[in-house]
Every structure is written in structure tokens, then in C-alpha cells.
């Protein structure tokens, strides 16, 4: 397996076509602002990085403000971190991965998912060709980097290990942080769990020839979603609807204007120093934001795929309870 050009970009025309019915969403909304309804504190899984440029540009684009929402972004270190921030009351909405969502539900937390941010599974495990790691079974006894122990990189790595009959104790997991390809290049880890955008940046920065194992080959479900506590959902339903509308408009804007977004990423993202990389990352994120079912609006859930994921987590022993996603997914 190789990765030199594994992700084909969706054309601007098809992206715009997918946003049919969302005409006008790419407007900044300054002239159509509505009275403030309230503040939403969004707990992220990451620091302010280029792949979430559509959120970061709020100060000058005002997608959320146009819907009466004052947005505050709270950085994090993984989807589990985002969940903890809503459980502690520090945030209202978590930008998190399904694995972290399932694990919190398994512990009895009362949560609901309201929007599917990235319906496509973007996680992978990457190794240098020289390592000889070509299939999940080859990971046994190896050092594997993850963004954090509370991240989707770890959860999806566990899925891949389980598919090969391996346990977490069969490997050595090393926390490498967001820039997890430097330790791979320096030989500190044998492989690293990453995402498509992380891999894209690594390739642009010269990690060389690599083998890539896609988690979607084993379990293809959403990568990230917006999750809230049931209590917050009941108390702030109208505000959450406005928040989702603002996010959907921001995503449609980034799909329609990737070049402009890449320029603004240089201003707002901590990793946005190179516009060519910004554009590459933004196009990947635009592609992964496409609804799983053609013709559905942005943010639509593929309930069958999500249920399959929940069942897989239980079958693999990663959660103990049976999770019926229809009971914990309420699209807004």
C-alpha cells in the first residue's frame, strides 16, 4: 500500500452540487444578522488548526453571529477531551469522534449527537516502507504513536488492532501530540495513527515512502460529530439549532471557497504557515464533509453505518453495553 496520491479531490462543481438547497450559505451574513440568542462554547478535539478554518474565521465571516450565536472555541487534545469538557460544564458542544461518544455512553453518560461533521472515516495507521509493516498483524510488539490517549487516533488504532486479533497490550502506544510524523521520521515510533490531513501534511514535509492502512477498510463510519449532554439539548434546543445552521453555512462556504479559506487559514490557524498545505488540507476536509448518502444535506447521519460502528465497538470489547444509535442521535 502506498499513499502518494490516495485521496482524489472532489471537484468544486460537485461540492457545490452537494450543497444544493443551501444556496446563499456562503454569504458572510453581516447584513442578515439576527438578534443574539446566546453563547455556544464549542469544545474542540484540537488546537485551532487549518482543517477547521470554517470555524476559526468566525471573527470576520460571522456565520454563527448571523444566526444569533456568539461562538467560543475551547481547544482540546482529542475527542475524549472534548467530551470531558462538556461533562464538566466548561463547554456546551463537543467536537468529538464516535468512539469517544460510545465510550462515554457506555459509562452511563447522558449524551446525544446532533450533527455529523465528517461522515467519512479519515483515520489511518502509517509506517515507513522500510519498517516492513504492511498489515495490522505486523503491528504486534511495535511502538505506535497517537495524538493523545483521549483521541480518535487511539480509538481507531484499537479498532484496527482488534481486527487483527491484537490487544492494546500487544503494542506500545506513545503519545506524540498533533505533529506525530516527526517521531516517525526520527525512528521514535514504528508507526503512527493519524488522519488523512495529518498524512497529507507529513507527505508534503517529506516523510518519504510510506505504507498506509486505512481504518475504513475495517470499520467505515463517521470520523467526528457534534455531541451535547441531554440536559443541554433540552434546555438550549433552539440555540443549538441556530449553532448547527451557522456551522452548516460555514462548511458550505469552505466547500465553495477553498482558496479563500486557505488564505484565511494563514491568519487564524496555528499551523497555517503554508498556503499550499492549507489548501490541500481544506480540500481533504471538504471531501470528508460530504454526506454519506448523496442528496442529503450537510450534517446528515448514516444511521446504519453508525449502528454498525457501535455494534463493532461492543463486539471488540471496547464498550460493554449495547448502544442503539437511534436513541442517542437527534439530528438538528
BELWO-V166640 format. One line per field, one symbol per residue. ss: DSSP state (A for helix, B for strand, O for the rest). phi: phi as a letter, one per 40 degrees, with the letter a starting at -180 (. if undefined). A space follows every 10 residues. Layout:
ss = ???
phi = ???
This chain:
ss = OOOOOOOOOO OAAAAAAAOO OOOOOOOOOA AAOOOOOBBB BBBOOOOOOA AAAAAAOAAA AOOOAAAOBB BBBBOOOOAA AAAAAAAOOO OOBBBBOAAA AAAAAAOOOO BBBBBBBBOO OOBBBBBBAA AOOOOAAAAO OOBBBBOOOO OAAAAAAAAA AAAOOOOAAA OBBBBOOOOO AAAAAOOOOO BBBBBAAAAA AAAAOOOOOB BBBBAAAOOO OOOBBBBBBA AAAAAOAAAA AAAAAAAAAA AAAAAAOAAA AAAAAAAAOO OOOOAAAAAA AAAAAAAAOO OOOOOOOOOO OOAAAAAAAA AAAAAOOOOO OOOOAAAOBO OO
phi = .bbdacbccc cdcccccccd gbdgccccgd cbcbdccibb cccccbccbc cbdccccddb cgccdcbgbc bbbbcabhcc cccdccccgc acbbcacddc cccccccgcc bbcbaccbcc cbcabbacdc cgcbadcccd gccbcbcacb bcccccccdc ccccgbbdcc bbcbcbgccc ccccccgcbc abcabccccd cccccgcgcb bbbccccbab adcaacbbcd ccdccbdccc cccccccdcc ccccccbccc cccccccbcc bccbcccdcc cccccccccc dcbdgccdgc cccccccccc ccccccgcbb ccbccccbbb cb
